[in-house]
Amino acid sequence: MIGPFMRLLTVFLLLLSSSISTAQANYDAEVVVEGLDVPWALTQLPGGGWLITERSGQLIYFKDGKKSLVQGTPSVFFAGQGGLLDVELHPDFTENHLLFLSYAKGDAGNNALTLYKATFNQDAMALENGTDIFSITPGKDTPVHYGGRIAVTNDALLLASGDGFDYRESAQIKNSMLGKVLRMGLNGKVKADNPFAADDNAAFVWTLGHRNPQALLFDVQSGVVYSHEHGPAGGDEINIIKKGLNYGWPVITNGKDYSGANISPFKEYPGMQQPLLDWTPSIAPSDMLLYRGNKFAELNGHLLVTTLKTRELRLVKLKEGKVAEQVTLLTHLDERLRGIEQDQQGDIYLLTDSGKLLLLTQL
């Protein structure tokens, strides 16, 4: 049996192994575009242009210094944290021009995270043949904790769902889609190899026990799926997402309620996963990129996390699948960084809550 001293020693060694450097590396950012309306996510098209979601409901096409409004987006519930959220391309976008949007649908009394699939007609600057292919059940009456990030793997869609804030216990209930990572085919249908596919009420569930996921990414090179999520007051975390696992919320957490009260007496529990990395106090992570490129060789193979509360780009260096070091970048910008993406040339772009698209530069 591991005694209290050994537990404390283990925690201390983990903290040392993932020490945070506040020394600013030689990075800066230049403004590429301004005047975006509550931007949330971005993705690059094969031809070099960008699609940027604005939470207020617009989809923006940007290329060569020019912004264009894309018609045909779904009508969104724009309140609280709701609205138009993520955008991801179909794996065969070059041939079929299909894309996926996540958004909050409904009204104050009944709203739900929903997936929308459409064809992007670049000549007409419009989405065509758009349809909802999936919606979270049950609906909720809170305008927060949607999650909303999409990850496209080789043959499936992953969708991160938040717990709705007032429904945190639902994160542990398999027949609720709240507080889950959900997995489906590219048509929005159940995948037969999902862990609970035999249970009609839990067939889409890939993992459970999540609070408010803000990032979800599939690393093509390694096949690993990473996620991060907001804790309450403390307890922000990065997780490696694996089939059928339980990530603990709200049974285990390092965070406390906003009132200061304990949410749970447990920080570990049998059958529940510990995070790859915990941030207590909170940094409010918002998006994440696993950089694969040569433009910034020192970043290759490491995680870059945008943050809201600490207004930084957090470099999380990995070594043999573990966190080796953390470095804070771009704090001098004093910007709430919302999104991050890498282009085909290895350049890194950032979205800010103040409505800017930034290009990372090295001094």
Buried (B, 14 or more C-beta within 10 A) or exposed (E): EEEEEEEEEEEEEBEEEBEEEEEBBEBBBEEBBEEBEBBBBBBBBEEEBBBBBBBBBBBBBBBEEEBEEBEBBBEBBBBBBBBBBBBBBBBEBEEEBBBBBBBBBBEEEEBBBBBBBBBBBBEEBBBEEBEBBBBBEEBBEBBBBBBBBBBBBEEBBBBBBBBBBEBBBBBBBBBBBBBBBBBBEBEBEBBEEBBBBEEEEBBBBBBBBBBBBBBBBBBEEEEBBBBBBBBBBBBBBBBBBBEEBBBBBBBBBBBBEEEEEEBBEEBEBEEBBBBBBBBBBBBBBBBBBBBBBEBBEEBEBBBBBBBBBBBBBBBBBBEEEEBEBBBBBBBEBEBBBBBBBBBEEBBBBBBBBBBBBBBBEEE
